[in-house]
Amino acid sequence: MDKKSKMQAEKHLTGTLVLSVFTAVLGFFQYGYSLGVINAPQKVIEAHYGHVLGIAPLDRHATNTSGEDGTIPVTEPWGGTEGTLAPPADTEEDLGTSPHLILTMYWSLSVSVFAIGGMVSSFTVGWIGDRLGRVKAMLVVNVLSIAGNLLMGLAKFGPSHVLIIAGRAVTGLYCGLSSGLVPMYVSEVSPTALRGALGTLHQLAIVTGILISQVLGLDFLLGNDKMWPLLLGLSGVAALLQFFLLLLCPESPRYLYIKLGKVEEAKKSLKRLRGNCDPMKEIAEMEKEKQEAASEKKVSIRQLFTSSKYRQAVIVALMVQISQQFSGINAIFYYSTNIFERAGVDQPVYATIGVGVVNTVFTVISVFLVEKTGRRSLFLAGLMGMLISAVAMTVGLVLLSDFAWMSYVSMVAIFLFVIFFEVGPGPIPWFIVAELFSQGPRPAAIAVAGFCNWACNFIVGMCFQYIADLCGPYVFAIFAALLLVFFLFAYFKVPETKGKSFEEIAAVFRRKKLPAKAMTELEDLRGSEEA
């Protein structure tokens, strides 16, 4: 970000804008908390399930690891039985009886139903966002979060397995809606100079939620037999806070102007968000976007895929979501505890929390990097760094039995993998989709991208264990190959969106097969003209 842009950004950073963005991303905090919270109390919750169902619990050891950015926590595929959903080979026959299978089924459903809820609700994001408006929609869907957290918080007072599964499903419905509504609102209220930086706050909220759930899930805090219902339902506090703060937030000026045609209300909203800045420049941009939207029919999800006008942007939007979920970050987070144990760390759970801290710190750093270096550059750098780290992880795990010091190679690879993930592939997919589309197709595009993210989430959570069982320590070689594919796709297809209006980005995609490299040159040319 040059000096002129920096001064402009500081000028636009008002108290109302900060409040609005903070309030919105509380939805992503709840998302992250829900991802991480289910792992820590696994052992005590299973014991409670067994008590309610009259089944002796399986001998498992809960871990403090958690999925990252939407993936269901996965299980130990080799080298031990820690946190495993499937029994180890030497006890499989004993645990293969019907009662134990029932207990396993209930636990698996308790974890995975969250992603199912997200998949189901993600398709309704566009409809509810346009029907109620961005702020009212977030207000209404918060009821789902409060209800889901109440069900889990009261789990001890009824059939715990039913209440937890129902609560996780309802919070999943909330998170599926929130994961679409929040980026939509934040992108529309943010000035162009701050859109990327504020967009990375989605990821910061997620990792903060995961980290807090990991810390609170420690046995001596809330991850014990007495306090686990409070641990599961605690994000309801964030839901209540968001509900009341949303009453103070202005509606999206783009929604008011383009969707409802309320010019004066849009101006008032802009003045609240921008302070004393003249709103007419943004109003003129909205008018141009409105005219463009008026010249085309309403964009449905089907049209996103059938119309050549949107096809390239849709493919990019889906691929950035897939690359986030299939990058291997969830496996890295899971294996961190096991690798720290092999390295001789006395309390591997605290080392894993240390990884969570690094995760959070570098997400904060990415907030400042994304507007300085651009989305495309960070995304590419992150993917390449993760690729190198995945190769190092594979070498470390394969040679671990022969060379004890290879455990330290693996430990370093864990931290580097997490750092590179938070530099680009972690935060960028959450807001770049909203940048790729103008007002007309944006709700449908966000819904499709959200469904893709949740579906990949579910696939990783359900399939990773079996792939890891088959491949052993070579499983990270698969992630390395996938990361290479994602890097090549990003290099040739993902455009730079930094500093561009929604219409400028849409115009680029309307040009037939414009290479990403040409877009970068276009950005440089545009920057030199403005200078």
N, C-alpha and C positions, 0 to 999 in steps of 0.2 A: 504494500500500500504506500503510494507516494505521499509527500507532505500535504499536498492539496487535498487528497482523498481522506487523509487522516484527520485534518481539520474539519472537513465536511462531516465525517463520521461522528466526531466528538460533538459537533453542533447538533446532530440528529439524535444523540443518545440522551433522551429525556427520562425523567422519573416514571412517567406513565408507560413509556415503551419498556423500560426495565421491569416494571411491575407486570405488564401484560405478558412478556416473554417468560418471566419467572413462573407466573401462575400457570401458563399453558404447559410448560415442560414438567410441572409437577405430575402430569399424566405419565410422562416417561419415567419419572422417579418411581412411581407405583409399578410400572412395567418391569423395571430392573429389580425392584424389591421382590416382586412375585416370582421372578426367574430364580433368584438366589435363595429365597427363604425356605423352599421345600427340601433342600438337601440336608441342612444341619440337623434338624430334628427327626431324620428318617428312622433311626433306631427306636426312639421313644414312641413315635406315631405308629410304627408297625406293631410294637408291643401293645399299644392301646387297641389297634385294630384286632389283634389276636384275642385280647381280653373280651372285646365286644362280641366277636364272632365265635368265641370258644375254641380258638386255634392257637397252638403254641407258636410264638413268633419265630421267624427264620433268624439264624445267627449271622446278622450282617453288622457292618460297622459303618455308620453314616460318615460321610465326608463333608467338609466345609467348602467344597468346590461348587461352582455354578456355571450354567451356560452363559454365554456372552451374546448380547444383542439378539436375543430371541430364541436361542436353542435350548431345548429341554436338556437338563443334566443327563449325561450318559453314564455308562457303567464300566467297571474295570474289566477290560477284555483279556488281559493276561497278567501273569506275575502276581496273583493273589486274589483274594475274594472281597477286597474292600469295596463296599457300596454296591455290590453286584446284584442285579435283578435275577440273573440266571445262576443256579447253584454251581459250585465247582464240580469238576468231574468226579472226585472221589466221594462226594456226598449226594450226587444227583439222584441216585436211586432212592435214598432215604427221603429226600425232599420232594420227590416227584409225585407224592400222594395227592389226592384231590384237595384236602384242606389247605395244604401249603400252596398249591397252585392257585387256589381262590385268594389267599393272602397276597400272593405275588400279583395276581390280576388287579386287585383293588389298589395296591400301591402303584403299579404301572399306570393305572387309570387316573390316580390322584395327580401324577406328574404330567401325563400327556394330555389330559382333558383341557388344560390351560391353552395349549396350542390349537386344539380343535375349536374352542370358543373363539379364539382370535381369527381363525380361518373363516368361520361362519359369519362373523360380524364385519369383517374387513370389506366385504362387497357392498355393504350398506353405507359406507362412509360418504360417498358422493351424494347420495340421496338425502341423508339426514343433514349434511353440511349445507346443502342448497335449500332444503326445506325450512330449517330452523335458523340458519345463520351459524357462523362459526362459534360465537360465544355461547348462544343458547344451546347449541348442540352439545358443547362440552359440559354445560351445566346439567343437561338432562342425562347424559350418559354417566355422569358421576354417581347417579343413583345406583347404577349397576355395581360400581366399585364398593360403595358403602354397604349394599346388600350382601355382596359376595364376602366381604371381610367380616361382616356380622355372623354369617353362617359358619365361617371357619373359627371365629373367636368363641362361638358358643358350642363348638364341636363336642366338648366333654359332657354336655348336658343332653345329648341325644345319641343316635347312631353315628358315631364319629366318622366312619368311612363314607356314609351317605352325605353328611353335612360338608365334609372337606371336599369331596368330589364335586358336589353342587356349588360350593363356594369358589373352587378353582375354575369351574366352567363359567360362572357368572363374571368373575374377574377377568377371565380370558375374553369374554364378550366385550367387556369394557376396554381392555387393552387393545383389542383389534380395532375398535372404533377410535380410541385415543391416538393410536399410532398413525392414523390417517388424518384426523382432525387437527392435531397439534402442529405437524409440519405445514399443513395448509394455512393455518392461522398465522403462524410465526413468519412464514415467507411473505404473506400478504401485508402484514403490519410493519415489516422491517424495511428500512431504506436500502437502496441497492448497495451502498457502500458497506453496509453492515450485515447484509443478508447471509453471507457465508459464515461469518463469525457467530452470529446468533443461531444459525442452523446447527452448528456443532454442539450447542448446548443440549440438544436432544440426547446425544451420546453421553455427554457428561452426566446428565440426570440418570441415565440407565446405569452407568458404572458406579455412580454414587449410591444408587439404590441397592445394587448387588453388594457393594462393599459394606454398607450398613447392615444388610441382612446377614452377611457373613459374621460380622462382629457380634451382633445381637444373638446370633445363633450359637455362640459358644456356650458350653455346658453350664458354666457358672453364672451366665446371664439369663437368657430366656430359652436356650436350647435344651431344656430338661423336662422331666415328666410333669412337673407342676405348671410350668409357664409356656409350654409350646402353643396352646391355643392363642395366647396373647401375641406371641411371635408371629403366627400366621395372619392374624387379623390386624396387625399394627399399621399397615399401610392405609387402613381406613381413616386414620388421623390425617394423612396427607390428602385423602379424598375430601374430607370435610374442610380442610384449609383451602383447597383449590375451589371448592364450591362457593365459599364466601368471598374469596378474592376475585372470582370471575364476575361478581356483581359490580366490581369497581373497574372492570376492563372495558375499553371501547370496542365496538364491533369493527370488523375488518373494513377499512374504507373501500377496498377493491370490491368486496361483496356488496356493500351499500350502493356503490356507484354503478358497477357493471351489471350486477344481477337484479338489483331492485330499482335502479334509476333514481335513487334519492341523492341528488347532487349536494344539497345543503348539509344533510346529515354526514355525507362522506367528507365534506370540507371540515366540519366540526370534529369528526373523528381524527382526521389528519392533523388538525391543529393541536389536539390533545396529545397525539403521539409524537409530533415533531416540534412542539413548542412554538416559538415565534417565526419559524421558517415559513416562507411563502409556499402554500400548497399547490399553486397553479401548475408548476412543472409536472408534478405527479398526477394532477388532475388531467392534464393534457395527454400524458402517457396512458392513463386509464381510458380516456375518450378514444384514443387510437385503438386500444385493445378492444373496447366495447364495439366499435364500428366493425372491426375485424370479426368479432364473435357474432355480431348481428348478420353478417353476410353469409354465415354458414349455419346449417341446421344443428340442432342439439346433438352433441357427440355422445354416443352410447359406447359401452364397453366393446360391443361387436364392431363398431365403426373404427375404434382404435386399431384393430387388427386388420380390417379389410381395406381401410383407406390408406393409399400410398403416402398421403400427406403426414400421417402420424406414425407410420410403420417403423421408421428408423429410430425415432424417439422412444417408442414403446420397447423396442428390442434393447436399447441402451438402458432404459429404466429397469427392465426385468433382469438384465445381466448384472447390474451393479448390486441388486438385491441377492441374486444367486451367489455372487462372488463374496459377499459379506458372510453369508450363512455357510457356504461350502469351503471357506478358507482354511478351516481347521482350528479356529480360535477356541472352540468349545472343547475339543480334544486336548489342546494345550492346557486349558484351565483345569480339565479333569486330571490329566497326568501329572500336573505339577506336584500334587501331594505325594503321589507314588514315587516320583523321581527325587523329591526332597528326602523321603524316607531312605531311599537307597544311597543317597549322598551322606547319610549319617546325621541329618538334622534331627535334634532331639524332639522338637515340637513342629512337625511339618505343617500342621494346621496354621500356625502363625506365619510360616514362610509363604503359604498360599495366600494368606491375607496380605502379606507384603507384596505379592504379585498384584493383588487387587489395588493396593495403594499406588503402585507404579502405573497401573492401568488408568487410575483416576488422574494422577499428576500429568501424564502425557495427553490425556484428553483435554485438560486445561491448556496445555501448550498448543494443541492443535487449533484451539479457538483463535489464537493470535497468528498462527501460520497460514490458516486457510485463505485469508484475504490478502496476505502478502505474497504468497507463492502461487495461489490458484488451486482450484479443485483437481483439475486433471493431473498436474505435476505431483501433488501430494498423493493422489490415488495410485499413480504409477510407482512412485517411490515406496509407498507402503506395501504394495503387492510384491515388488522385487525384494524388499527387505524380508518379508514373510517367507518368500520362496527360498532365500538363502538360509534363513533360520530353520525352515522345515527340513532342508537337506542336512544341516548340522544336527538337528534333533534325530533324524533317522540314523546317522552315523553314530551318534552318542548311544542310542538305545541298542543298536545292533552289536556294538563292541563293548557294551557295559559289562558283560560277563567275563570278558578277557582283560579289560583294563578298568580298574576301579575309578581312575581319574576321569573317565569318560562321563561319569555322572555330573561332573562340573561343567563339561561341555554342554550337556543337556540343560543344566540349570541356566547357564548364560543364554542358551538358545530360547528358553522359555521367556526370559525377560525381554530379549530382543524382539521376539515374535509379537509379544503384547504391545511393545512400544511402537513397532511399525504398523500394527493393526490400528492403534488409536491415532496414528498420524493421518491415515487416509481411509482405508476400507471400512473402518468402524463408523465414523461420524458422517462421511459424505453421502452414502446412499440414502440417509434419512431425509436430507433436504434437497438433493440434486433433482429428484423426480419432480418436486414442485417447481423447480427452476426451468425444467425442460419443456413445460407446457404452459400455454396461455390460459386465461380464465375459463374458456369454454370446455376444453378437454381435461383440465386439471383434476376435477373431482373423480372422473372415471379412471384417469391414469393412476392417481394415488390409490384408488381402491384396488386396481389390478396389481400394482406393485406391492401393496400391503398384503394381498392374498398370496402373492408369490413368496414374500418373505416368511409369512407364517407357514406356508406349505413346506418350504425348504427347512424351516425350523422343525416341523413335525417329522419330516423324512430323516433328518440327521439324528434326531432323538430316537427314532424307532429302528433305524438300520445300522447306526454306527457300531453298536456292540458286536453285531454279527460279522461285519467287515473286519473289525479289529481282531476278532477271534480267528478269522481266516488268515489274516496277513501278519499278525503279531507286530513286532516293532517296525516292520516295513510299512505300517499303515500311513506314516507321515510322508512316505514317498508318493502315495496317492495324492495327498494334499499338495505336495510340491508340483506334481504334474498338473493338477487343477489350477494352481496359482499361476503356472506358466501360461495356460490357456487364457485365464482371466487377464493377465498382463498384456498378452498380444491383442486381445479384443479391445482392452482399454486404450492401448497405444493407437490402434487404427480407427476406433469408432467413437470413443467417449470424447465429447467436446469440452472446451473450456467455457465455463459459464460466468466466471468472475467479472463483475462490473457490467454485465449486460442486462438490459431490460428483458422482460418476458417476451416481448414482441421480437426483439433482436435475435433471441435464441430460437424462437419458433421460425423466424425467417431463414435462419441458417439451415434448419432441417428441411425447409421447403426446397432448398437447392438440391438437385439430384446428386446423390452419392458424393457429397463434399467431404473429403478426408479430414480427419481430426487435426492433422498437421496443418492443413490450410486454415482451419479455424483458429489455431494458435497464432498463425501469421496475421490473420484478420484482426485478432485481439491486439497484437503488437502494433499494427497499423493504426487501429482505432485509438490506442493509448497515445501514440506519437502525435496524432492529429489533435487530441484533446490538450496535450501538453503545449 
